[in-house]
C-alpha cells in the first residue's frame, strides 16, 4: 500500500478555508509565500491525489515534478491508493477528501500560519485519529 500523507496549512485557530479558497490566499507576507514554496518542495517527486478543483489550481511549473491524480467522490480509496504501491501519496483537496481518506493517512504535516481572521472551513482534529480506524479485509 502507498505511504499516505497530508500536508496542509491552517490558521492560528484551525482555519482552513473561506469561500472555496484559503483565507490567506494572495497575502504577500513571507510566511504565506514560504508555505506555498514548502508545499511544492515537499510534494516534488511524489503523487498528489485531489479533487478536480484542486488539481486544476496547480500551476504549469508544478505539474512536471509530481504525479497529479484527479479523484472523484465515486472512487474507492482502496482502489485509488492501490495504484501507487511503494510511493508516497499526498492527499489534497481539503475536508471533503480528508473525510474519506483520513483513515489511510500515516503522517499529517500541518503548518500553522499567522492568520487569525475569517473562515468558513476548519481543521477537524478527528482526522488525526482516523488512521487507526482503517478496516482490515476479513480472513
N, CA, C and O atoms as CSV, one atom per row, in Angstrom:
chain,resi,resn,atom,element,x,y,z
A,1,UNK,N,N,0.856,-1.188,0.000
A,1,UNK,CA,C,0.000,0.000,0.000
A,1,UNK,C,C,0.893,1.239,0.000
A,1,UNK,O,O,2.029,1.207,0.472
A,2,UNK,N,N,0.378,2.276,-0.514
A,2,UNK,CA,C,1.089,3.551,-0.588
A,2,UNK,C,C,1.347,4.121,0.812
A,2,UNK,O,O,0.650,3.789,1.770
A,3,UNK,N,N,2.346,4.969,0.905
A,3,UNK,CA,C,2.650,5.731,2.112
A,3,UNK,C,C,1.834,7.021,1.997
A,3,UNK,O,O,2.230,7.944,1.286
A,4,UNK,N,N,0.702,7.084,2.693
A,4,UNK,CA,C,-0.270,8.170,2.515
A,4,UNK,C,C,-0.020,9.279,3.534
A,4,UNK,O,O,0.108,9.028,4.733
A,5,UNK,N,N,0.047,10.526,3.022
A,5,UNK,CA,C,0.340,11.683,3.858
A,5,UNK,C,C,-0.541,12.864,3.464
A,5,UNK,O,O,-1.135,12.894,2.386
A,6,UNK,N,N,-0.606,13.834,4.374
A,6,UNK,CA,C,-1.265,15.106,4.089
A,6,UNK,C,C,-0.303,16.203,4.496
A,6,UNK,O,O,0.342,16.120,5.541
A,7,UNK,N,N,-0.209,17.231,3.668
A,7,UNK,CA,C,0.491,18.456,4.032
A,7,UNK,C,C,-0.517,19.587,3.871
A,7,UNK,O,O,-1.115,19.757,2.808
A,8,UNK,N,N,-0.695,20.354,4.937
A,8,UNK,CA,C,-1.679,21.431,4.865
A,8,UNK,C,C,-1.265,22.590,5.758
A,8,UNK,O,O,-0.383,22.463,6.607
A,9,UNK,N,N,-1.914,23.704,5.547
A,9,UNK,CA,C,-1.710,24.886,6.373
A,9,UNK,C,C,-3.036,25.248,7.014
A,9,UNK,O,O,-4.102,25.112,6.413
A,10,UNK,N,N,-2.939,25.711,8.251
A,10,UNK,CA,C,-4.120,26.176,8.966
A,10,UNK,C,C,-3.802,27.520,9.605
A,10,UNK,O,O,-2.640,27.876,9.799
A,11,UNK,N,N,-4.848,28.249,9.924
A,11,UNK,CA,C,-4.677,29.489,10.661
A,11,UNK,C,C,-4.483,29.199,12.138
A,11,UNK,O,O,-4.553,28.046,12.564
A,12,UNK,N,N,-4.241,30.229,12.911
A,12,UNK,CA,C,-3.971,30.078,14.351
A,12,UNK,C,C,-5.098,29.388,15.108
A,12,UNK,O,O,-4.857,28.749,16.133
A,13,UNK,N,N,-6.314,29.511,14.615
A,13,UNK,CA,C,-7.466,28.890,15.280
A,13,UNK,C,C,-7.994,27.690,14.511
A,13,UNK,O,O,-9.120,27.248,14.742
A,14,UNK,N,N,-7.187,27.160,13.597
A,14,UNK,CA,C,-7.599,25.989,12.826
A,14,UNK,C,C,-8.319,26.310,11.537
A,14,UNK,O,O,-8.900,25.414,10.924
A,15,UNK,N,N,-8.301,27.566,11.104
A,15,UNK,CA,C,-8.967,27.946,9.862
A,15,UNK,C,C,-8.314,27.221,8.670
A,15,UNK,O,O,-7.093,27.093,8.580
A,16,UNK,N,N,-9.179,26.756,7.768
A,16,UNK,CA,C,-8.714,26.086,6.551
A,16,UNK,C,C,-9.155,26.805,5.288
A,16,UNK,O,O,-8.374,26.954,4.348
A,17,UNK,N,N,-10.393,27.247,5.265
A,17,UNK,CA,C,-10.921,27.786,4.022
A,17,UNK,C,C,-11.917,28.908,4.222
A,17,UNK,O,O,-12.476,29.112,5.300
A,18,UNK,N,N,-12.111,29.633,3.111
A,18,UNK,CA,C,-13.096,30.709,3.075
A,18,UNK,C,C,-13.567,30.857,1.638
A,18,UNK,O,O,-12.767,31.111,0.739
A,19,UNK,N,N,-14.857,30.699,1.426
A,19,UNK,CA,C,-15.447,30.840,0.085
A,19,UNK,C,C,-14.752,29.967,-0.963
A,19,UNK,O,O,-14.549,30.399,-2.098
A,20,UNK,N,N,-14.390,28.743,-0.582
A,20,UNK,CA,C,-13.801,27.798,-1.531
A,20,UNK,C,C,-12.306,27.943,-1.757
A,20,UNK,O,O,-11.738,27.222,-2.578
A,21,UNK,N,N,-11.666,28.843,-1.061
A,21,UNK,CA,C,-10.219,29.015,-1.181
A,21,UNK,C,C,-9.591,29.077,0.192
A,21,UNK,O,O,-10.271,28.903,1.203
A,22,UNK,N,N,-8.292,29.326,0.231
A,22,UNK,CA,C,-7.619,29.509,1.510
A,22,UNK,C,C,-7.799,30.966,1.924
A,22,UNK,O,O,-7.619,31.862,1.099
A,23,UNK,N,N,-8.149,31.221,3.184
A,23,UNK,CA,C,-8.449,32.595,3.590
A,23,UNK,C,C,-7.276,33.559,3.426
A,23,UNK,O,O,-7.488,34.767,3.312
A,24,UNK,N,N,-6.083,33.065,3.414
A,24,UNK,CA,C,-4.876,33.908,3.299
A,24,UNK,C,C,-4.333,33.937,1.880
A,24,UNK,O,O,-3.280,34.525,1.635
A,25,UNK,N,N,-5.025,33.319,0.951
A,25,UNK,CA,C,-4.553,33.255,-0.439
A,25,UNK,C,C,-4.268,34.653,-0.986
A,25,UNK,O,O,-5.090,35.562,-0.871
A,26,UNK,N,N,-3.091,34.803,-1.580
A,26,UNK,CA,C,-2.694,36.066,-2.173
A,26,UNK,C,C,-2.021,37.027,-1.214
A,26,UNK,O,O,-1.585,38.101,-1.629
A,27,UNK,N,N,-1.924,36.669,0.059
A,27,UNK,CA,C,-1.245,37.556,1.016
A,27,UNK,C,C,0.252,37.551,0.719
A,27,UNK,O,O,0.830,36.489,0.490
A,28,UNK,N,N,0.880,38.712,0.720
A,28,UNK,CA,C,2.282,38.810,0.311
A,28,UNK,C,C,3.312,38.574,1.416
A,28,UNK,O,O,4.511,38.532,1.140
A,29,UNK,N,N,2.858,38.420,2.667
A,29,UNK,CA,C,3.812,38.241,3.749
A,29,UNK,C,C,4.634,36.971,3.555
A,29,UNK,O,O,4.149,35.978,3.013
A,30,UNK,N,N,5.866,37.019,3.999
A,30,UNK,CA,C,6.818,35.930,3.786
A,30,UNK,C,C,6.305,34.582,4.279
A,30,UNK,O,O,6.507,33.574,3.603
A,31,UNK,N,N,5.646,34.532,5.439
A,31,UNK,CA,C,5.172,33.261,5.996
A,31,UNK,C,C,4.232,32.533,5.034
A,31,UNK,O,O,4.271,31.307,4.927
A,32,UNK,N,N,3.393,33.292,4.338
A,32,UNK,CA,C,2.431,32.684,3.414
A,32,UNK,C,C,3.135,32.208,2.145
A,32,UNK,O,O,2.823,31.136,1.627
A,33,UNK,N,N,4.069,32.988,1.652
A,33,UNK,CA,C,4.835,32.603,0.459
A,33,UNK,C,C,5.699,31.377,0.754
A,33,UNK,O,O,5.790,30.465,-0.067
A,34,UNK,N,N,6.326,31.361,1.915
A,34,UNK,CA,C,7.161,30.216,2.296
A,34,UNK,C,C,6.335,28.943,2.422
A,34,UNK,O,O,6.823,27.858,2.106
A,35,UNK,N,N,5.092,29.060,2.878
A,35,UNK,CA,C,4.232,27.886,2.996
A,35,UNK,C,C,3.965,27.265,1.626
A,35,UNK,O,O,4.006,26.044,1.479
A,36,UNK,N,N,3.697,28.090,0.638
A,36,UNK,CA,C,3.454,27.591,-0.723
A,36,UNK,C,C,4.728,26.944,-1.269
A,36,UNK,O,O,4.677,25.861,-1.850
A,37,UNK,N,N,5.856,27.602,-1.084
A,37,UNK,CA,C,7.136,27.047,-1.544
A,37,UNK,C,C,7.407,25.700,-0.880
A,37,UNK,O,O,7.844,24.752,-1.532
A,38,UNK,N,N,7.147,25.628,0.408
A,38,UNK,CA,C,7.366,24.387,1.165
A,38,UNK,C,C,6.483,23.258,0.633
A,38,UNK,O,O,6.940,22.125,0.486
A,39,UNK,N,N,5.229,23.569,0.348
A,39,UNK,CA,C,4.314,22.571,-0.201
A,39,UNK,C,C,4.872,21.994,-1.506
A,39,UNK,O,O,4.927,20.777,-1.683
A,40,UNK,N,N,5.279,22.872,-2.407
A,40,UNK,CA,C,5.789,22.395,-3.696
A,40,UNK,C,C,7.088,21.619,-3.539
A,40,UNK,O,O,7.326,20.669,-4.285
A,41,UNK,N,N,7.924,21.996,-2.597
A,41,UNK,CA,C,9.184,21.282,-2.376
A,41,UNK,C,C,8.942,19.894,-1.789
A,41,UNK,O,O,9.517,18.912,-2.257
A,42,UNK,N,N,8.097,19.812,-0.772
A,42,UNK,CA,C,7.845,18.529,-0.107
A,42,UNK,C,C,7.125,17.540,-1.017
A,42,UNK,O,O,7.411,16.344,-0.964
A,43,UNK,N,N,6.207,18.005,-1.840
A,43,UNK,CA,C,5.452,17.083,-2.701
A,43,UNK,C,C,6.187,16.735,-3.996
A,43,UNK,O,O,5.744,15.858,-4.738
A,44,UNK,N,N,7.296,17.406,-4.272
A,44,UNK,CA,C,8.081,17.150,-5.502
A,44,UNK,C,C,8.473,15.670,-5.579
A,44,UNK,O,O,8.998,15.098,-4.624
A,45,UNK,N,N,8.202,15.073,-6.737
A,45,UNK,CA,C,8.571,13.686,-6.973
A,45,UNK,C,C,7.562,12.671,-6.463
A,45,UNK,O,O,7.750,11.467,-6.638
A,46,UNK,N,N,6.506,13.140,-5.844
A,46,UNK,CA,C,5.523,12.229,-5.258
A,46,UNK,C,C,4.193,12.313,-6.004
A,46,UNK,O,O,4.047,13.067,-6.966
A,47,UNK,N,N,3.241,11.530,-5.542
A,47,UNK,CA,C,1.891,11.517,-6.095
A,47,UNK,C,C,1.037,12.458,-5.253
A,47,UNK,O,O,1.147,12.477,-4.027
A,48,UNK,N,N,0.189,13.236,-5.914
A,48,UNK,CA,C,-0.782,14.055,-5.209
A,48,UNK,C,C,-2.153,13.720,-5.771
A,48,UNK,O,O,-2.406,13.900,-6.962
A,49,UNK,N,N,-3.045,13.228,-4.898
A,49,UNK,CA,C,-4.419,12.960,-5.316
A,49,UNK,C,C,-5.302,14.050,-4.731
A,49,UNK,O,O,-5.133,14.450,-3.579
A,50,UNK,N,N,-6.240,14.524,-5.530
A,50,UNK,CA,C,-7.137,15.594,-5.085
A,50,UNK,C,C,-8.314,15.678,-6.042
A,50,UNK,O,O,-8.318,15.072,-7.114
A,51,UNK,N,N,-9.287,16.427,-5.637
A,51,UNK,CA,C,-10.461,16.658,-6.472
A,51,UNK,C,C,-10.134,17.553,-7.651
A,51,UNK,O,O,-9.050,18.132,-7.720
A,52,UNK,N,N,-11.083,17.665,-8.585
A,52,UNK,CA,C,-10.853,18.418,-9.821
A,52,UNK,C,C,-10.454,19.875,-9.610
A,52,UNK,O,O,-9.593,20.384,-10.327
A,53,UNK,N,N,-11.062,20.554,-8.642
A,53,UNK,CA,C,-10.750,21.968,-8.429
A,53,UNK,C,C,-9.310,22.166,-7.946
A,53,UNK,O,O,-8.617,23.079,-8.393
A,54,UNK,N,N,-8.875,21.306,-7.037
A,54,UNK,CA,C,-7.501,21.410,-6.529
A,54,UNK,C,C,-6.502,21.086,-7.635
A,54,UNK,O,O,-5.509,21.796,-7.797
A,55,UNK,N,N,-6.751,20.038,-8.388
A,55,UNK,CA,C,-5.835,19.664,-9.481
A,55,UNK,C,C,-5.767,20.789,-10.511
A,55,UNK,O,O,-4.685,21.117,-10.996
A,56,UNK,N,N,-6.904,21.377,-10.846
A,56,UNK,CA,C,-6.931,22.466,-11.835
A,56,UNK,C,C,-6.160,23.694,-11.348
A,56,UNK,O,O,-5.692,24.487,-12.165
A,57,UNK,N,N,-6.023,23.860,-10.042
A,57,UNK,CA,C,-5.345,25.044,-9.499
A,57,UNK,C,C,-3.820,24.944,-9.556
A,57,UNK,O,O,-3.133,25.931,-9.290
A,58,UNK,N,N,-3.285,23.786,-9.893
A,58,UNK,CA,C,-1.832,23.625,-9.935
A,58,UNK,C,C,-1.239,24.385,-11.106
A,58,UNK,O,O,-1.690,24.234,-12.241
A,59,UNK,N,N,-0.227,25.203,-10.835
A,59,UNK,CA,C,0.430,25.934,-11.926
A,59,UNK,C,C,1.212,24.976,-12.827
A,59,UNK,O,O,1.626,23.900,-12.395
A,60,UNK,N,N,1.404,25.376,-14.066
A,60,UNK,CA,C,2.108,24.531,-15.032
A,60,UNK,C,C,3.465,24.076,-14.526
A,60,UNK,O,O,3.828,22.914,-14.710
A,61,UNK,N,N,4.236,24.972,-13.883
A,61,UNK,CA,C,5.579,24.603,-13.454
A,61,UNK,C,C,5.562,23.443,-12.459
A,61,UNK,O,O,6.530,22.686,-12.382
A,62,UNK,N,N,4.484,23.292,-11.701
A,62,UNK,CA,C,4.415,22.249,-10.678
A,62,UNK,C,C,3.946,20.912,-11.228
A,62,UNK,O,O,4.124,19.885,-10.575
A,63,UNK,N,N,3.363,20.902,-12.391
A,63,UNK,CA,C,2.805,19.673,-12.954
A,63,UNK,C,C,3.868,18.668,-13.387
A,63,UNK,O,O,3.636,17.460,-13.342
A,64,UNK,N,N,5.011,19.152,-13.798
A,64,UNK,CA,C,6.031,18.231,-14.307
A,64,UNK,C,C,6.845,17.559,-13.213
A,64,UNK,O,O,7.604,16.633,-13.497
A,65,UNK,N,N,6.707,18.001,-11.972
A,65,UNK,CA,C,7.549,17.480,-10.896
A,65,UNK,C,C,6.813,16.590,-9.909
A,65,UNK,O,O,7.372,16.222,-8.876
A,66,UNK,N,N,5.585,16.244,-10.206
A,66,UNK,CA,C,4.825,15.354,-9.340
A,66,UNK,C,C,3.741,14.694,-10.188
A,66,UNK,O,O,3.371,15.206,-11.244
A,67,UNK,N,N,3.243,13.569,-9.722
A,67,UNK,CA,C,2.155,12.873,-10.403
A,67,UNK,C,C,0.840,13.371,-9.819
A,67,UNK,O,O,0.537,13.111,-8.654
A,68,UNK,N,N,0.059,14.086,-10.624
A,68,UNK,CA,C,-1.227,14.602,-10.173
A,68,UNK,C,C,-2.338,13.660,-10.628
A,68,UNK,O,O,-2.422,13.304,-11.803
A,69,UNK,N,N,-3.175,13.266,-9.696
A,69,UNK,CA,C,-4.264,12.336,-9.991
A,69,UNK,C,C,-5.574,12.941,-9.512
A,69,UNK,O,O,-5.754,13.199,-8.322
A,70,UNK,N,N,-6.478,13.160,-10.444
A,70,UNK,CA,C,-7.792,13.705,-10.113
A,70,UNK,C,C,-8.687,12.582,-9.623
A,70,UNK,O,O,-8.865,11.568,-10.298
A,71,UNK,N,N,-9.246,12.778,-8.437
A,71,UNK,CA,C,-10.148,11.772,-7.879
A,71,UNK,C,C,-11.561,12.334,-7.818
A,71,UNK,O,O,-11.772,13.547,-7.830
A,72,UNK,N,N,-12.513,11.427,-7.753
A,72,UNK,CA,C,-13.939,11.774,-7.677
A,72,UNK,C,C,-14.544,11.116,-6.450
A,72,UNK,O,O,-13.979,10.165,-5.910
A,73,UNK,N,N,-15.674,11.609,-6.013
A,73,UNK,CA,C,-16.325,11.038,-4.833
A,73,UNK,C,C,-16.756,9.588,-5.061
A,73,UNK,O,O,-16.918,8.837,-4.100
A,74,UNK,N,N,-16.941,9.193,-6.301
A,74,UNK,CA,C,-17.331,7.813,-6.598
A,74,UNK,C,C,-16.147,6.835,-6.556
A,74,UNK,O,O,-16.355,5.622,-6.581
A,75,UNK,N,N,-14.916,7.344,-6.495
A,75,UNK,CA,C,-13.729,6.481,-6.439
A,75,UNK,C,C,-13.614,5.824,-5.069
A,75,UNK,O,O,-13.885,6.447,-4.042
A,76,UNK,N,N,-13.213,4.570,-5.071
A,76,UNK,CA,C,-12.959,3.857,-3.826
A,76,UNK,C,C,-11.524,4.143,-3.382
A,76,UNK,O,O,-10.594,3.893,-4.149
A,77,UNK,N,N,-11.316,4.656,-2.174
A,77,UNK,CA,C,-9.962,5.000,-1.726
A,77,UNK,C,C,-8.971,3.836,-1.832
A,77,UNK,O,O,-7.827,4.032,-2.242
A,78,UNK,N,N,-9.403,2.641,-1.470
A,78,UNK,CA,C,-8.512,1.486,-1.542
A,78,UNK,C,C,-8.014,1.262,-2.964
A,78,UNK,O,O,-6.843,0.949,-3.179
A,79,UNK,N,N,-8.911,1.423,-3.932
A,79,UNK,CA,C,-8.527,1.215,-5.334
A,79,UNK,C,C,-7.570,2.317,-5.795
A,79,UNK,O,O,-6.568,2.035,-6.451
A,80,UNK,N,N,-7.875,3.557,-5.455
A,80,UNK,CA,C,-7.009,4.676,-5.843
A,80,UNK,C,C,-5.613,4.472,-5.276
A,80,UNK,O,O,-4.624,4.571,-6.004
A,81,UNK,N,N,-5.527,4.190,-3.988
A,81,UNK,CA,C,-4.226,4.048,-3.335
A,81,UNK,C,C,-3.468,2.816,-3.807
A,81,UNK,O,O,-2.237,2.812,-3.811
A,82,UNK,N,N,-4.182,1.774,-4.204
A,82,UNK,CA,C,-3.516,0.550,-4.671
A,82,UNK,C,C,-2.763,0.772,-5.985
A,82,UNK,O,O,-1.910,-0.038,-6.350
A,83,UNK,N,N,-3.067,1.854,-6.694
A,83,UNK,CA,C,-2.358,2.154,-7.940
A,83,UNK,C,C,-0.929,2.629,-7.693
A,83,UNK,O,O,-0.129,2.702,-8.625
A,84,UNK,N,N,-0.608,2.951,-6.442
A,84,UNK,CA,C,0.686,3.562,-6.143
A,84,UNK,C,C,1.432,2.823,-5.032
A,84,UNK,O,O,1.831,3.430,-4.038
A,85,UNK,N,N,1.623,1.497,-5.205
A,85,UNK,CA,C,2.362,0.776,-4.159
A,85,UNK,C,C,3.782,1.327,-4.075
A,85,UNK,O,O,4.391,1.679,-5.085
A,86,UNK,N,N,4.286,1.393,-2.869
A,86,UNK,CA,C,5.662,1.841,-2.635
A,86,UNK,C,C,5.915,3.280,-3.063
A,86,UNK,O,O,7.063,3.651,-3.305
A,87,UNK,N,N,4.876,4.095,-3.161
A,87,UNK,CA,C,5.028,5.521,-3.461
A,87,UNK,C,C,4.487,6.333,-2.295
A,87,UNK,O,O,3.653,5.860,-1.524
A,88,UNK,N,N,4.969,7.552,-2.181
A,88,UNK,CA,C,4.398,8.498,-1.235
A,88,UNK,C,C,3.247,9.194,-1.949
A,88,UNK,O,O,3.423,9.755,-3.030
A,89,UNK,N,N,2.080,9.153,-1.339
A,89,UNK,CA,C,0.885,9.770,-1.907
A,89,UNK,C,C,0.395,10.841,-0.944
A,89,UNK,O,O,0.075,10.556,0.210
A,90,UNK,N,N,0.341,12.081,-1.432
A,90,UNK,CA,C,-0.225,13.177,-0.653
A,90,UNK,C,C,-1.682,13.337,-1.036
A,90,UNK,O,O,-2.033,13.313,-2.216
A,91,UNK,N,N,-2.535,13.502,-0.020
A,91,UNK,CA,C,-3.966,13.674,-0.233
A,91,UNK,C,C,-4.274,15.161,-0.082
A,91,UNK,O,O,-4.113,15.727,0.999
A,92,UNK,N,N,-4.710,15.780,-1.154
A,92,UNK,CA,C,-5.038,17.193,-1.148
A,92,UNK,C,C,-6.527,17.400,-1.328
A,92,UNK,O,O,-7.278,16.448,-1.543
A,93,UNK,N,N,-6.942,18.634,-1.239
A,93,UNK,CA,C,-8.332,18.936,-1.548
A,93,UNK,C,C,-9.182,19.331,-0.369
A,93,UNK,O,O,-10.308,19.791,-0.556
A,94,UNK,N,N,-8.682,19.168,0.844
A,94,UNK,CA,C,-9.417,19.645,1.993
A,94,UNK,C,C,-10.418,18.681,2.585
A,94,UNK,O,O,-10.359,17.479,2.327
A,95,UNK,N,N,-11.341,19.206,3.381
A,95,UNK,CA,C,-12.227,18.392,4.208
A,95,UNK,C,C,-13.007,17.293,3.492
A,95,UNK,O,O,-13.088,16.179,4.009
A,96,UNK,N,N,-13.573,17.563,2.341
A,96,UNK,CA,C,-14.372,16.529,1.667
A,96,UNK,C,C,-13.514,15.305,1.339
A,96,UNK,O,O,-13.977,14.169,1.448
A,97,UNK,N,N,-12.289,15.539,0.945
A,97,UNK,CA,C,-11.389,14.430,0.604
A,97,UNK,C,C,-10.827,13.803,1.874
A,97,UNK,O,O,-10.756,12.579,1.980
A,98,UNK,N,N,-10.428,14.628,2.834
A,98,UNK,CA,C,-9.842,14.088,4.062
A,98,UNK,C,C,-10.843,13.278,4.865
A,98,UNK,O,O,-10.451,12.346,5.567
A,99,UNK,N,N,-12.135,13.611,4.781
A,99,UNK,CA,C,-13.154,12.806,5.460
A,99,UNK,C,C,-13.100,11.358,4.970
A,99,UNK,O,O,-13.327,10.430,5.746
A,100,UNK,N,N,-12.803,11.166,3.699
A,100,UNK,CA,C,-12.784,9.837,3.096
A,100,UNK,C,C,-11.428,9.149,3.264
A,100,UNK,O,O,-11.372,7.945,3.516
A,101,UNK,N,N,-10.345,9.900,3.127
A,101,UNK,CA,C,-9.003,9.309,3.103
A,101,UNK,C,C,-8.271,9.339,4.441
A,101,UNK,O,O,-7.217,8.714,4.557
A,102,UNK,N,N,-8.778,10.035,5.452
A,102,UNK,CA,C,-8.057,10.188,6.724
A,102,UNK,C,C,-7.665,8.857,7.347
A,102,UNK,O,O,-6.604,8.758,7.962
A,103,UNK,N,N,-8.485,7.848,7.204
A,103,UNK,CA,C,-8.172,6.553,7.829
A,103,UNK,C,C,-6.942,5.889,7.231
A,103,UNK,O,O,-6.404,4.949,7.817
A,104,UNK,N,N,-6.485,6.365,6.066
A,104,UNK,CA,C,-5.300,5.806,5.422
A,104,UNK,C,C,-4.035,6.643,5.659
A,104,UNK,O,O,-2.927,6.202,5.355
A,105,UNK,N,N,-4.212,7.842,6.198
A,105,UNK,CA,C,-3.093,8.773,6.327
A,105,UNK,C,C,-2.157,8.331,7.452
A,105,UNK,O,O,-2.583,8.113,8.586
A,106,UNK,N,N,-0.881,8.204,7.115
A,106,UNK,CA,C,0.152,7.810,8.065
A,106,UNK,C,C,0.779,9.023,8.742
A,106,UNK,O,O,1.208,8.948,9.893
A,107,UNK,N,N,0.831,10.155,8.013
A,107,UNK,CA,C,1.517,11.337,8.549
A,107,UNK,C,C,0.786,12.608,8.133
A,107,UNK,O,O,0.479,12.800,6.957
A,108,UNK,N,N,0.511,13.472,9.106
A,108,UNK,CA,C,-0.093,14.785,8.870
A,108,UNK,C,C,0.985,15.826,9.097
A,108,UNK,O,O,1.538,15.908,10.194
A,109,UNK,N,N,1.295,16.622,8.088
A,109,UNK,CA,C,2.252,17.723,8.187
A,109,UNK,C,C,1.425,19.003,8.171
A,109,UNK,O,O,0.954,19.437,7.119
A,110,UNK,N,N,1.252,19.604,9.350
A,110,UNK,CA,C,0.360,20.755,9.494
A,110,UNK,C,C,1.189,21.983,9.846
A,110,UNK,O,O,1.882,22.004,10.863
A,111,UNK,N,N,1.114,22.996,9.004
A,111,UNK,CA,C,1.832,24.243,9.215
A,111,UNK,C,C,0.838,25.298,9.702
A,111,UNK,O,O,-0.133,25.603,9.009
A,112,UNK,N,N,1.076,25.847,10.878
A,112,UNK,CA,C,0.206,26.903,11.398
A,112,UNK,C,C,0.725,28.256,10.925
A,112,UNK,O,O,1.863,28.637,11.202
A,113,UNK,N,N,-0.121,28.959,10.218
A,113,UNK,CA,C,0.235,30.268,9.668
A,113,UNK,C,C,-0.233,31.400,10.577
A,113,UNK,O,O,-1.142,31.210,11.386
A,114,UNK,N,N,0.381,32.577,10.449
A,114,UNK,CA,C,-0.016,33.716,11.280
A,114,UNK,C,C,-1.288,34.389,10.765
A,114,UNK,O,O,-1.307,35.585,10.471
A,115,UNK,N,N,-2.334,33.599,10.667
A,115,UNK,CA,C,-3.633,34.099,10.204
A,115,UNK,C,C,-4.636,33.855,11.318
A,115,UNK,O,O,-4.710,32.749,11.853
A,116,UNK,N,N,-5.405,34.869,11.674
A,116,UNK,CA,C,-6.421,34.683,12.701
A,116,UNK,C,C,-7.713,35.393,12.307
A,116,UNK,O,O,-8.401,35.976,13.145
A,117,UNK,N,N,-8.024,35.333,11.021
A,117,UNK,CA,C,-9.210,36.015,10.516
A,117,UNK,C,C,-10.357,35.072,10.230
A,117,UNK,O,O,-10.465,33.983,10.794
A,118,UNK,N,N,-11.202,35.530,9.339
A,118,UNK,CA,C,-12.428,34.850,8.945
A,118,UNK,C,C,-12.155,33.491,8.292
A,118,UNK,O,O,-11.108,33.284,7.679
A,119,UNK,N,N,-13.106,32.580,8.432
A,119,UNK,CA,C,-13.062,31.279,7.768
A,119,UNK,C,C,-14.461,30.683,7.787
A,119,UNK,O,O,-15.293,31.041,8.620
A,120,UNK,N,N,-14.704,29.769,6.859
A,120,UNK,CA,C,-15.948,29.017,6.894
A,120,UNK,C,C,-15.678,27.513,6.909
A,120,UNK,O,O,-16.607,26.706,6.937
A,121,UNK,N,N,-14.398,27.150,6.891
A,121,UNK,CA,C,-13.979,25.751,6.933
A,121,UNK,C,C,-12.845,25.647,7.950
A,121,UNK,O,O,-11.943,26.485,7.985
A,122,UNK,N,N,-12.908,24.596,8.778
A,122,UNK,CA,C,-11.967,24.447,9.884
A,122,UNK,C,C,-11.323,23.069,9.859
A,122,UNK,O,O,-11.916,22.111,9.362
A,123,UNK,N,N,-10.120,22.968,10.389
A,123,UNK,CA,C,-9.442,21.677,10.520
A,123,UNK,C,C,-10.165,20.851,11.577
A,123,UNK,O,O,-10.494,21.364,12.646
A,124,UNK,N,N,-10.411,19.588,11.289
A,124,UNK,CA,C,-11.103,18.692,12.206
A,124,UNK,C,C,-10.077,17.750,12.853
A,124,UNK,O,O,-9.546,16.876,12.169
A,125,UNK,N,N,-9.790,17.904,14.132
A,125,UNK,CA,C,-8.812,17.035,14.790
A,125,UNK,C,C,-9.160,15.549,14.707
A,125,UNK,O,O,-8.278,14.707,14.878
A,126,UNK,N,N,-10.408,15.215,14.451
A,126,UNK,CA,C,-10.800,13.804,14.320
A,126,UNK,C,C,-10.056,13.130,13.168
A,126,UNK,O,O,-9.855,11.916,13.187
A,127,UNK,N,N,-9.647,13.912,12.165
A,127,UNK,CA,C,-8.889,13.314,11.060
A,127,UNK,C,C,-7.587,12.697,11.567
A,127,UNK,O,O,-7.138,11.676,11.046
A,128,UNK,N,N,-6.988,13.307,12.570
A,128,UNK,CA,C,-5.722,12.800,13.105
A,128,UNK,C,C,-5.894,11.452,13.788
A,128,UNK,O,O,-4.956,10.658,13.852
A,129,UNK,N,N,-7.081,11.198,14.293
A,129,UNK,CA,C,-7.359,9.946,14.994
A,129,UNK,C,C,-7.872,8.855,14.075
A,129,UNK,O,O,-7.913,7.687,14.464
A,130,UNK,N,N,-8.261,9.213,12.872
A,130,UNK,CA,C,-8.913,8.268,11.960
A,130,UNK,C,C,-7.979,7.189,11.438
A,130,UNK,O,O,-8.452,6.129,11.028
A,131,UNK,N,N,-6.672,7.418,11.436
A,131,UNK,CA,C,-5.724,6.453,10.861
A,131,UNK,C,C,-5.853,5.087,11.510
A,131,UNK,O,O,-5.675,4.070,10.838
A,132,UNK,N,N,-6.154,5.039,12.787
A,132,UNK,CA,C,-6.285,3.762,13.474
A,132,UNK,C,C,-7.588,3.055,13.201
A,132,UNK,O,O,-7.793,1.946,13.695
A,133,UNK,N,N,-8.477,3.654,12.432
A,133,UNK,CA,C,-9.785,3.038,12.195
A,133,UNK,C,C,-9.887,2.327,10.862
A,133,UNK,O,O,-10.968,1.901,10.457
A,134,UNK,N,N,-8.744,2.197,10.172
A,134,UNK,CA,C,-8.776,1.524,8.878
A,134,UNK,C,C,-9.256,0.094,9.047
A,134,UNK,O,O,-8.758,-0.639,9.901
A,135,UNK,N,N,-10.202,-0.291,8.251
A,135,UNK,CA,C,-10.744,-1.647,8.333
A,135,UNK,C,C,-9.852,-2.606,7.550
A,135,UNK,O,O,-9.454,-2.343,6.416
A,136,UNK,N,N,-9.560,-3.710,8.190
A,136,UNK,CA,C,-8.780,-4.763,7.532
A,136,UNK,C,C,-9.748,-5.718,6.835
A,136,UNK,O,O,-10.840,-5.971,7.344
A,137,UNK,N,N,-9.356,-6.249,5.670
A,137,UNK,CA,C,-10.230,-7.218,4.999
A,137,UNK,C,C,-10.357,-8.481,5.839
A,137,UNK,O,O,-9.418,-8.863,6.537
A,138,UNK,N,N,-11.522,-9.133,5.773
A,138,UNK,CA,C,-11.702,-10.375,6.553
A,138,UNK,C,C,-10.757,-11.458,6.066
A,138,UNK,O,O,-10.356,-11.493,4.903
A,139,UNK,N,N,-10.415,-12.342,6.996
A,139,UNK,CA,C,-9.635,-13.514,6.615
A,139,UNK,C,C,-8.253,-13.394,7.011
A,139,UNK,O,O,-7.458,-14.301,6.763
